Amino acid sequence: MHLSKLPTDKYSVELASLNWDPKFFTQMFKGIWDGNAEEVKLKTGKKFYWAKPI
């Protein structure tokens, strides 16, 4: 399920995992080179969430 379709009033959601997305290899490499790898990973990475019913 996509995060935007989850009712926020019924679930507690937190980021469980953040991984590099190979589609954004160029941005990933540039981010590492420029020293802002975490910022680039947060912007372009694959995010996986943990959702618990409230």
N, CA, C and O atoms as a Maestro MAE file, in Angstrom:
{
 s_m_m2io_version
 :::
 2.0.0
}

f_m_ct {
 s_m_title
 :::
 protein
 m_atom[216] {
  # First column is atom index #
  i_m_mmod_type
  r_m_x_coord
  r_m_y_coord
  r_m_z_coord
  i_m_residue_number
  s_m_chain_name
  s_m_pdb_residue_name
  s_m_pdb_atom_name
  i_m_atomic_number
  :::
  1 25 0.849 -1.176 0.000 1 A "MET " " N  " 7
  2 3 0.000 0.000 0.000 1 A "MET " " CA " 6
  3 2 0.894 1.238 0.000 1 A "MET " " C  " 6
  4 15 1.945 1.252 0.640 1 A "MET " " O  " 8
  5 25 0.479 2.256 -0.707 2 A "HIS " " N  " 7
  6 3 1.218 3.501 -0.763 2 A "HIS " " CA " 6
  7 2 0.932 4.323 0.490 2 A "HIS " " C  " 6
  8 15 -0.204 4.366 0.963 2 A "HIS " " O  " 8
  9 25 1.948 4.963 1.017 3 A "LEU " " N  " 7
  10 3 1.824 5.700 2.270 3 A "LEU " " CA " 6
  11 2 0.728 6.770 2.211 3 A "LEU " " C  " 6
  12 15 0.026 6.983 3.200 3 A "LEU " " O  " 8
  13 25 0.573 7.438 1.079 4 A "SER " " N  " 7
  14 3 -0.427 8.506 0.979 4 A "SER " " CA " 6
  15 2 -1.854 7.981 1.081 4 A "SER " " C  " 6
  16 15 -2.769 8.761 1.346 4 A "SER " " O  " 8
  17 25 -2.071 6.690 0.879 5 A "LYS " " N  " 7
  18 3 -3.414 6.108 0.963 5 A "LYS " " CA " 6
  19 2 -3.749 5.623 2.369 5 A "LYS " " C  " 6
  20 15 -4.883 5.218 2.626 5 A "LYS " " O  " 8
  21 25 -2.806 5.656 3.259 6 A "LEU " " N  " 7
  22 3 -3.010 5.181 4.620 6 A "LEU " " CA " 6
  23 2 -3.619 6.291 5.475 6 A "LEU " " C  " 6
  24 15 -3.064 7.388 5.528 6 A "LEU " " O  " 8
  25 25 -4.732 6.041 6.138 7 A "PRO " " N  " 7
  26 3 -5.349 7.080 6.966 7 A "PRO " " CA " 6
  27 2 -4.473 7.381 8.192 7 A "PRO " " C  " 6
  28 15 -4.263 6.518 9.046 7 A "PRO " " O  " 8
  29 25 -3.971 8.610 8.261 8 A "THR " " N  " 7
  30 3 -3.042 8.978 9.328 8 A "THR " " CA " 6
  31 2 -3.698 9.036 10.697 8 A "THR " " C  " 6
  32 15 -3.007 8.983 11.714 8 A "THR " " O  " 8
  33 25 -5.014 9.143 10.738 9 A "ASP " " N  " 7
  34 3 -5.693 9.175 12.035 9 A "ASP " " CA " 6
  35 2 -5.892 7.777 12.614 9 A "ASP " " C  " 6
  36 15 -6.298 7.635 13.767 9 A "ASP " " O  " 8
  37 25 -5.609 6.750 11.824 10 A "LYS " " N  " 7
  38 3 -5.804 5.377 12.291 10 A "LYS " " CA " 6
  39 2 -4.513 4.578 12.416 10 A "LYS " " C  " 6
  40 15 -4.516 3.457 12.925 10 A "LYS " " O  " 8
  41 25 -3.403 5.164 11.947 11 A "TYR " " N  " 7
  42 3 -2.121 4.458 11.986 11 A "TYR " " CA " 6
  43 2 -1.008 5.359 12.480 11 A "TYR " " C  " 6
  44 15 -0.977 6.555 12.189 11 A "TYR " " O  " 8
  45 25 -0.110 4.775 13.221 12 A "SER " " N  " 7
  46 3 1.128 5.429 13.613 12 A "SER " " CA " 6
  47 2 2.188 4.956 12.615 12 A "SER " " C  " 6
  48 15 2.416 3.754 12.473 12 A "SER " " O  " 8
  49 25 2.827 5.888 11.933 13 A "VAL " " N  " 7
  50 3 3.758 5.533 10.857 13 A "VAL " " CA " 6
  51 2 5.151 6.069 11.177 13 A "VAL " " C  " 6
  52 15 5.311 7.221 11.581 13 A "VAL " " O  " 8
  53 25 6.156 5.213 10.988 14 A "GLU " " N  " 7
  54 3 7.545 5.659 11.164 14 A "GLU " " CA " 6
  55 2 8.411 5.039 10.078 14 A "GLU " " C  " 6
  56 15 8.120 3.952 9.578 14 A "GLU " " O  " 8
  57 25 9.466 5.736 9.723 15 A "LEU " " N  " 7
  58 3 10.400 5.264 8.710 15 A "LEU " " CA " 6
  59 2 11.154 4.053 9.259 15 A "LEU " " C  " 6
  60 15 11.790 4.143 10.309 15 A "LEU " " O  " 8
  61 25 11.085 2.936 8.564 16 A "ALA " " N  " 7
  62 3 11.739 1.711 9.025 16 A "ALA " " CA " 6
  63 2 13.083 1.507 8.336 16 A "ALA " " C  " 6
  64 15 14.027 1.002 8.944 16 A "ALA " " O  " 8
  65 25 13.168 1.903 7.054 17 A "SER " " N  " 7
  66 3 14.398 1.677 6.308 17 A "SER " " CA " 6
  67 2 14.497 2.691 5.183 17 A "SER " " C  " 6
  68 15 13.498 3.068 4.572 17 A "SER " " O  " 8
  69 25 15.725 3.125 4.922 18 A "LEU " " N  " 7
  70 3 16.002 4.058 3.843 18 A "LEU " " CA " 6
  71 2 17.209 3.526 3.081 18 A "LEU " " C  " 6
  72 15 18.304 3.417 3.631 18 A "LEU " " O  " 8
  73 25 17.001 3.200 1.820 19 A "ASN " " N  " 7
  74 3 18.056 2.594 1.004 19 A "ASN " " CA " 6
  75 2 18.292 3.408 -0.259 19 A "ASN " " C  " 6
  76 15 17.401 4.107 -0.741 19 A "ASN " " O  " 8
  77 25 19.498 3.306 -0.781 20 A "TRP " " N  " 7
  78 3 19.800 3.950 -2.059 20 A "TRP " " CA " 6
  79 2 18.951 3.311 -3.146 20 A "TRP " " C  " 6
  80 15 18.719 2.102 -3.135 20 A "TRP " " O  " 8
  81 25 18.489 4.128 -4.084 21 A "ASP " " N  " 7
  82 3 17.731 3.649 -5.229 21 A "ASP " " CA " 6
  83 2 18.658 3.659 -6.440 21 A "ASP " " C  " 6
  84 15 19.133 4.724 -6.835 21 A "ASP " " O  " 8
  85 25 18.929 2.490 -7.042 22 A "PRO " " N  " 7
  86 3 19.864 2.424 -8.173 22 A "PRO " " CA " 6
  87 2 19.463 3.304 -9.364 22 A "PRO " " C  " 6
  88 15 20.311 3.646 -10.188 22 A "PRO " " O  " 8
  89 25 18.191 3.671 -9.461 23 A "LYS " " N  " 7
  90 3 17.758 4.557 -10.545 23 A "LYS " " CA " 6
  91 2 18.450 5.914 -10.456 23 A "LYS " " C  " 6
  92 15 18.617 6.600 -11.465 23 A "LYS " " O  " 8
  93 25 18.845 6.289 -9.266 24 A "PHE " " N  " 7
  94 3 19.444 7.601 -9.032 24 A "PHE " " CA " 6
  95 2 20.944 7.484 -8.774 24 A "PHE " " C  " 6
  96 15 21.483 8.177 -7.911 24 A "PHE " " O  " 8
  97 25 21.611 6.616 -9.513 25 A "PHE " " N  " 7
  98 3 23.036 6.367 -9.317 25 A "PHE " " CA " 6
  99 2 23.850 7.650 -9.450 25 A "PHE " " C  " 6
  100 15 24.754 7.901 -8.653 25 A "PHE " " O  " 8
  101 25 23.532 8.460 -10.455 26 A "THR " " N  " 7
  102 3 24.294 9.687 -10.682 26 A "THR " " CA " 6
  103 2 24.182 10.631 -9.501 26 A "THR " " C  " 6
  104 15 25.187 11.166 -9.034 26 A "THR " " O  " 8
  105 25 22.963 10.840 -9.010 27 A "GLN " " N  " 7
  106 3 22.764 11.708 -7.858 27 A "GLN " " CA " 6
  107 2 23.425 11.118 -6.609 27 A "GLN " " C  " 6
  108 15 23.962 11.849 -5.777 27 A "GLN " " O  " 8
  109 25 23.378 9.785 -6.488 28 A "MET " " N  " 7
  110 3 23.993 9.113 -5.356 28 A "MET " " CA " 6
  111 2 25.502 9.369 -5.347 28 A "MET " " C  " 6
  112 15 26.069 9.736 -4.318 28 A "MET " " O  " 8
  113 25 26.136 9.178 -6.478 29 A "PHE " " N  " 7
  114 3 27.577 9.365 -6.569 29 A "PHE " " CA " 6
  115 2 27.944 10.824 -6.303 29 A "PHE " " C  " 6
  116 15 28.901 11.107 -5.582 29 A "PHE " " O  " 8
  117 25 27.178 11.749 -6.890 30 A "LYS " " N  " 7
  118 3 27.442 13.165 -6.691 30 A "LYS " " CA " 6
  119 2 27.264 13.550 -5.224 30 A "LYS " " C  " 6
  120 15 28.044 14.339 -4.691 30 A "LYS " " O  " 8
  121 25 26.243 13.000 -4.572 31 A "GLY " " N  " 7
  122 3 26.024 13.276 -3.154 31 A "GLY " " CA " 6
  123 2 27.171 12.793 -2.286 31 A "GLY " " C  " 6
  124 15 27.583 13.482 -1.353 31 A "GLY " " O  " 8
  125 25 27.683 11.619 -2.589 32 A "ILE " " N  " 7
  126 3 28.841 11.092 -1.848 32 A "ILE " " CA " 6
  127 2 30.044 11.993 -2.087 32 A "ILE " " C  " 6
  128 15 30.762 12.338 -1.148 32 A "ILE " " O  " 8
  129 25 30.263 12.368 -3.327 33 A "TRP " " N  " 7
  130 3 31.412 13.208 -3.707 33 A "TRP " " CA " 6
  131 2 31.325 14.585 -3.038 33 A "TRP " " C  " 6
  132 15 32.326 15.117 -2.558 33 A "TRP " " O  " 8
  133 25 30.115 15.152 -3.014 34 A "ASP " " N  " 7
  134 3 29.921 16.498 -2.458 34 A "ASP " " CA " 6
  135 2 29.817 16.508 -0.934 34 A "ASP " " C  " 6
  136 15 29.870 17.571 -0.316 34 A "ASP " " O  " 8
  137 25 29.670 15.343 -0.334 35 A "GLY " " N  " 7
  138 3 29.610 15.260 1.121 35 A "GLY " " CA " 6
  139 2 28.211 15.412 1.699 35 A "GLY " " C  " 6
  140 15 28.059 15.599 2.907 35 A "GLY " " O  " 8
  141 25 27.191 15.333 0.856 36 A "ASN " " N  " 7
  142 3 25.820 15.418 1.379 36 A "ASN " " CA " 6
  143 2 25.036 14.150 1.034 36 A "ASN " " C  " 6
  144 15 23.887 14.220 0.598 36 A "ASN " " O  " 8
  145 25 25.654 13.017 1.230 37 A "ALA " " N  " 7
  146 3 25.067 11.729 0.864 37 A "ALA " " CA " 6
  147 2 23.749 11.459 1.597 37 A "ALA " " C  " 6
  148 15 22.798 10.975 0.983 37 A "ALA " " O  " 8
  149 25 23.676 11.758 2.879 38 A "GLU " " N  " 7
  150 3 22.454 11.483 3.640 38 A "GLU " " CA " 6
  151 2 21.287 12.327 3.133 38 A "GLU " " C  " 6
  152 15 20.159 11.841 3.051 38 A "GLU " " O  " 8
  153 25 21.550 13.568 2.796 39 A "GLU " " N  " 7
  154 3 20.499 14.445 2.258 39 A "GLU " " CA " 6
  155 2 19.976 13.906 0.926 39 A "GLU " " C  " 6
  156 15 18.768 13.885 0.689 39 A "GLU " " O  " 8
  157 25 20.885 13.474 0.069 40 A "VAL " " N  " 7
  158 3 20.496 12.927 -1.239 40 A "VAL " " CA " 6
  159 2 19.740 11.617 -1.054 40 A "VAL " " C  " 6
  160 15 18.744 11.368 -1.732 40 A "VAL " " O  " 8
  161 25 20.215 10.780 -0.133 41 A "LYS " " N  " 7
  162 3 19.539 9.502 0.110 41 A "LYS " " CA " 6
  163 2 18.125 9.737 0.641 41 A "LYS " " C  " 6
  164 15 17.197 9.027 0.255 41 A "LYS " " O  " 8
  165 25 17.952 10.715 1.514 42 A "LEU " " N  " 7
  166 3 16.623 11.026 2.038 42 A "LEU " " CA " 6
  167 2 15.703 11.533 0.928 42 A "LEU " " C  " 6
  168 15 14.507 11.242 0.928 42 A "LEU " " O  " 8
  169 25 16.257 12.285 -0.009 43 A "LYS " " N  " 7
  170 3 15.449 12.848 -1.093 43 A "LYS " " CA " 6
  171 2 15.118 11.822 -2.172 43 A "LYS " " C  " 6
  172 15 13.991 11.801 -2.667 43 A "LYS " " O  " 8
  173 25 16.077 10.966 -2.552 44 A "THR " " N  " 7
  174 3 15.893 10.079 -3.701 44 A "THR " " CA " 6
  175 2 15.837 8.597 -3.347 44 A "THR " " C  " 6
  176 15 15.582 7.765 -4.218 44 A "THR " " O  " 8
  177 25 16.071 8.261 -2.092 45 A "GLY " " N  " 7
  178 3 16.146 6.857 -1.705 45 A "GLY " " CA " 6
  179 2 14.792 6.169 -1.630 45 A "GLY " " C  " 6
  180 15 13.745 6.816 -1.633 45 A "GLY " " O  " 8
  181 25 14.838 4.845 -1.562 46 A "LYS " " N  " 7
  182 3 13.624 4.048 -1.374 46 A "LYS " " CA " 6
  183 2 13.332 4.008 0.121 46 A "LYS " " C  " 6
  184 15 14.190 3.665 0.934 46 A "LYS " " O  " 8
  185 25 12.112 4.363 0.454 47 A "LYS " " N  " 7
  186 3 11.719 4.420 1.858 47 A "LYS " " CA " 6
  187 2 10.713 3.314 2.160 47 A "LYS " " C  " 6
  188 15 9.788 3.065 1.387 47 A "LYS " " O  " 8
  189 25 10.911 2.671 3.279 48 A "PHE " " N  " 7
  190 3 10.021 1.629 3.746 48 A "PHE " " CA " 6
  191 2 9.549 2.049 5.140 48 A "PHE " " C  " 6
  192 15 10.347 2.466 5.980 48 A "PHE " " O  " 8
  193 25 8.247 1.931 5.368 49 A "TYR " " N  " 7
  194 3 7.650 2.414 6.599 49 A "TYR " " CA " 6
  195 2 7.057 1.271 7.416 49 A "TYR " " C  " 6
  196 15 6.673 0.228 6.888 49 A "TYR " " O  " 8
  197 25 7.000 1.509 8.716 50 A "TRP " " N  " 7
  198 3 6.357 0.597 9.651 50 A "TRP " " CA " 6
  199 2 5.079 1.298 10.106 50 A "TRP " " C  " 6
  200 15 5.135 2.396 10.661 50 A "TRP " " O  " 8
  201 25 3.948 0.679 9.878 51 A "ALA " " N  " 7
  202 3 2.661 1.267 10.262 51 A "ALA " " CA " 6
  203 2 1.968 0.370 11.283 51 A "ALA " " C  " 6
  204 15 1.813 -0.834 11.077 51 A "ALA " " O  " 8
  205 25 1.556 0.990 12.393 52 A "LYS " " N  " 7
  206 3 0.846 0.263 13.443 52 A "LYS " " CA " 6
  207 2 -0.524 0.900 13.637 52 A "LYS " " C  " 6
  208 15 -0.638 2.126 13.668 52 A "LYS " " O  " 8
  209 25 -1.551 0.090 13.767 53 A "PRO " " N  " 7
  210 3 -2.872 0.649 14.070 53 A "PRO " " CA " 6
  211 2 -2.842 1.360 15.418 53 A "PRO " " C  " 6
  212 15 -2.181 0.906 16.352 53 A "PRO " " O  " 8
  213 25 -3.549 2.459 15.513 54 A "ILE " " N  " 7
  214 3 -3.606 3.216 16.768 54 A "ILE " " CA " 6
  215 2 -4.725 2.653 17.635 54 A "ILE " " C  " 6
  216 15 -4.954 3.141 18.742 54 A "ILE " " O  " 8
  :::
 }
 m_bond[215] {
  # First column is bond index #
  i_m_from
  i_m_to
  i_m_order
  :::
  1 1 2 1
  2 2 3 1
  3 3 4 2
  4 3 5 1
  5 5 6 1
  6 6 7 1
  7 7 8 2
  8 7 9 1
  9 9 10 1
  10 10 11 1
  11 11 12 2
  12 11 13 1
  13 13 14 1
  14 14 15 1
  15 15 16 2
  16 15 17 1
  17 17 18 1
  18 18 19 1
  19 19 20 2
  20 19 21 1
  21 21 22 1
  22 22 23 1
  23 23 24 2
  24 23 25 1
  25 25 26 1
  26 26 27 1
  27 27 28 2
  28 27 29 1
  29 29 30 1
  30 30 31 1
  31 31 32 2
  32 31 33 1
  33 33 34 1
  34 34 35 1
  35 35 36 2
  36 35 37 1
  37 37 38 1
  38 38 39 1
  39 39 40 2
  40 39 41 1
  41 41 42 1
  42 42 43 1
  43 43 44 2
  44 43 45 1
  45 45 46 1
  46 46 47 1
  47 47 48 2
  48 47 49 1
  49 49 50 1
  50 50 51 1
  51 51 52 2
  52 51 53 1
  53 53 54 1
  54 54 55 1
  55 55 56 2
  56 55 57 1
  57 57 58 1
  58 58 59 1
  59 59 60 2
  60 59 61 1
  61 61 62 1
  62 62 63 1
  63 63 64 2
  64 63 65 1
  65 65 66 1
  66 66 67 1
  67 67 68 2
  68 67 69 1
  69 69 70 1
  70 70 71 1
  71 71 72 2
  72 71 73 1
  73 73 74 1
  74 74 75 1
  75 75 76 2
  76 75 77 1
  77 77 78 1
  78 78 79 1
  79 79 80 2
  80 79 81 1
  81 81 82 1
  82 82 83 1
  83 83 84 2
  84 83 85 1
  85 85 86 1
  86 86 87 1
  87 87 88 2
  88 87 89 1
  89 89 90 1
  90 90 91 1
  91 91 92 2
  92 91 93 1
  93 93 94 1
  94 94 95 1
  95 95 96 2
  96 95 97 1
  97 97 98 1
  98 98 99 1
  99 99 100 2
  100 99 101 1
  101 101 102 1
  102 102 103 1
  103 103 104 2
  104 103 105 1
  105 105 106 1
  106 106 107 1
  107 107 108 2
  108 107 109 1
  109 109 110 1
  110 110 111 1
  111 111 112 2
  112 111 113 1
  113 113 114 1
  114 114 115 1
  115 115 116 2
  116 115 117 1
  117 117 118 1
  118 118 119 1
  119 119 120 2
  120 119 121 1
  121 121 122 1
  122 122 123 1
  123 123 124 2
  124 123 125 1
  125 125 126 1
  126 126 127 1
  127 127 128 2
  128 127 129 1
  129 129 130 1
  130 130 131 1
  131 131 132 2
  132 131 133 1
  133 133 134 1
  134 134 135 1
  135 135 136 2
  136 135 137 1
  137 137 138 1
  138 138 139 1
  139 139 140 2
  140 139 141 1
  141 141 142 1
  142 142 143 1
  143 143 144 2
  144 143 145 1
  145 145 146 1
  146 146 147 1
  147 147 148 2
  148 147 149 1
  149 149 150 1
  150 150 151 1
  151 151 152 2
  152 151 153 1
  153 153 154 1
  154 154 155 1
  155 155 156 2
  156 155 157 1
  157 157 158 1
  158 158 159 1
  159 159 160 2
  160 159 161 1
  161 161 162 1
  162 162 163 1
  163 163 164 2
  164 163 165 1
  165 165 166 1
  166 166 167 1
  167 167 168 2
  168 167 169 1
  169 169 170 1
  170 170 171 1
  171 171 172 2
  172 171 173 1
  173 173 174 1
  174 174 175 1
  175 175 176 2
  176 175 177 1
  177 177 178 1
  178 178 179 1
  179 179 180 2
  180 179 181 1
  181 181 182 1
  182 182 183 1
  183 183 184 2
  184 183 185 1
  185 185 186 1
  186 186 187 1
  187 187 188 2
  188 187 189 1
  189 189 190 1
  190 190 191 1
  191 191 192 2
  192 191 193 1
  193 193 194 1
  194 194 195 1
  195 195 196 2
  196 195 197 1
  197 197 198 1
  198 198 199 1
  199 199 200 2
  200 199 201 1
  201 201 202 1
  202 202 203 1
  203 203 204 2
  204 203 205 1
  205 205 206 1
  206 206 207 1
  207 207 208 2
  208 207 209 1
  209 209 210 1
  210 210 211 1
  211 211 212 2
  212 211 213 1
  213 213 214 1
  214 214 215 1
  215 215 216 2
  :::
 }
}
